[in-house]
Amino acid sequence: MRNVIITDGKVRLRATLNDTLAARDFEKRLPITCSGYDSGMNYCCSAASGLYDPLETQTGWQNGDISLGGGWFALLYDGEEKSGEYRNMMIIGKIVKDDLDLVKEMPERVTLTVSAE
């Protein structure tokens, strides 16, 4: 597992990448910058998906999860209770629990930079 920092220039989130193929591939591309918006339950940024193992996908997420798939990098900060409708989620990491509330301080439109800690 690798510690990363996600920032929008003002807010700094600590996160940990997991040991999936997708997370290891993503780590090789760091630092990465992507732009996106707040959907009301996650920040969605367009990003190349990269390598992944379909057997490592899951249904739904937990608040604080980070996903990468289908052309999207997402910070999933809310909606866990309704996330069961979302299949084939490729979760690559998790925002540190103490930093999850900081997501609410980010603007509606963001440019996120993810870098190794």
C-alpha positions as CSV (number, residue, x, y, z in Angstrom):
1,M,0.0,0.0,0.0
2,R,1.2,3.5,-0.9
3,N,0.4,6.8,0.7
4,V,-0.6,9.6,-1.7
5,I,-1.7,13.2,-1.4
6,I,-4.6,14.6,-3.4
7,T,-4.9,18.3,-3.6
8,D,-7.0,20.9,-5.5
9,G,-4.5,23.6,-4.7
10,K,-6.0,24.5,-1.4
11,V,-7.4,21.3,0.2
12,R,-4.9,18.6,0.9
13,L,-6.3,15.0,1.3
14,R,-4.2,12.1,2.5
15,A,-5.1,8.7,1.0
16,T,-3.7,5.2,0.6
17,L,-3.7,3.2,-2.6
18,N,-4.6,-0.5,-2.2
19,D,-2.8,-3.5,-3.7
20,T,-5.0,-4.1,-6.8
21,L,-3.5,-4.2,-10.3
22,A,-5.2,-1.0,-11.1
23,A,-3.8,0.8,-8.1
24,R,-0.3,-0.4,-8.8
25,D,-0.6,0.7,-12.5
26,F,-2.0,4.1,-11.3
27,E,0.9,4.6,-9.0
28,K,3.4,4.2,-11.9
29,R,1.7,7.3,-13.5
30,L,2.1,9.6,-10.5
31,P,2.0,12.5,-10.3
32,I,-1.2,12.9,-12.2
33,T,-3.5,15.9,-12.7
34,C,-7.1,15.7,-13.8
35,S,-10.1,18.1,-13.9
36,G,-13.7,17.4,-12.9
37,Y,-16.7,18.4,-10.9
38,D,-18.7,17.6,-7.8
39,S,-21.7,15.4,-8.6
40,G,-23.1,15.7,-5.1
41,M,-21.7,12.4,-3.8
42,N,-18.3,12.3,-5.6
43,Y,-15.8,14.3,-7.5
44,C,-15.5,12.9,-11.0
45,C,-12.5,13.7,-13.2
46,S,-11.8,12.3,-16.6
47,A,-8.8,10.0,-16.5
48,A,-7.4,7.1,-18.4
49,S,-8.3,3.8,-16.7
50,G,-5.1,1.9,-17.3
51,L,-4.6,-1.8,-16.4
52,Y,-7.0,-3.6,-14.1
53,D,-8.1,-7.1,-13.2
54,P,-11.9,-7.5,-13.7
55,L,-11.9,-10.0,-10.8
56,E,-10.9,-7.1,-8.5
57,T,-14.0,-5.0,-9.3
58,Q,-16.8,-4.8,-6.8
59,T,-20.4,-3.6,-6.4
60,G,-20.8,-0.3,-4.6
61,W,-18.3,1.6,-2.4
62,Q,-17.7,2.9,1.0
63,N,-17.6,6.6,1.6
64,G,-14.0,7.7,1.2
65,D,-13.1,5.2,-1.5
66,I,-11.2,6.2,-4.6
67,S,-12.2,4.6,-7.9
68,L,-10.6,4.5,-11.3
69,G,-12.5,3.0,-14.2
70,G,-14.6,3.7,-17.3
71,G,-12.5,6.8,-18.0
72,W,-13.2,8.3,-14.6
73,F,-11.1,9.0,-11.5
74,A,-13.5,9.6,-8.6
75,L,-13.4,10.6,-4.9
76,L,-16.4,8.8,-3.5
77,Y,-17.2,10.9,-0.4
78,D,-21.0,10.1,0.0
79,G,-23.7,7.8,-1.2
80,E,-22.4,4.5,0.3
81,E,-25.9,3.5,1.3
82,K,-27.2,3.8,-2.3
83,S,-24.0,2.6,-4.0
84,G,-25.2,-1.0,-4.5
85,E,-26.7,0.0,-7.8
86,Y,-23.2,0.6,-9.2
87,R,-21.5,-2.5,-10.5
88,N,-17.9,-3.2,-11.7
89,M,-16.4,-0.5,-9.5
90,M,-12.6,-0.5,-9.5
91,I,-11.6,0.8,-6.1
92,I,-7.9,1.8,-6.0
93,G,-7.7,3.4,-2.6
94,K,-9.2,5.2,0.3
95,I,-9.1,8.8,1.7
96,V,-7.8,8.8,5.3
97,K,-10.9,8.9,7.5
98,D,-9.8,12.1,9.3
99,D,-9.5,13.9,6.0
100,L,-12.9,12.9,4.5
101,D,-14.8,16.0,5.8
102,L,-12.2,18.2,4.1
103,V,-13.7,17.1,0.7
104,K,-16.7,19.4,1.5
105,E,-14.3,22.4,1.4
106,M,-13.4,21.9,-2.3
107,P,-15.2,24.0,-4.9
108,E,-17.7,22.6,-7.4
109,R,-15.1,22.4,-10.2
110,V,-11.7,21.1,-9.4
111,T,-8.3,20.3,-10.8
112,L,-6.9,17.5,-8.7
113,T,-3.3,16.5,-8.5
114,V,-2.4,13.1,-7.0
115,S,1.2,12.6,-6.0
116,A,3.2,10.1,-3.9
117,E,3.5,11.3,-0.3
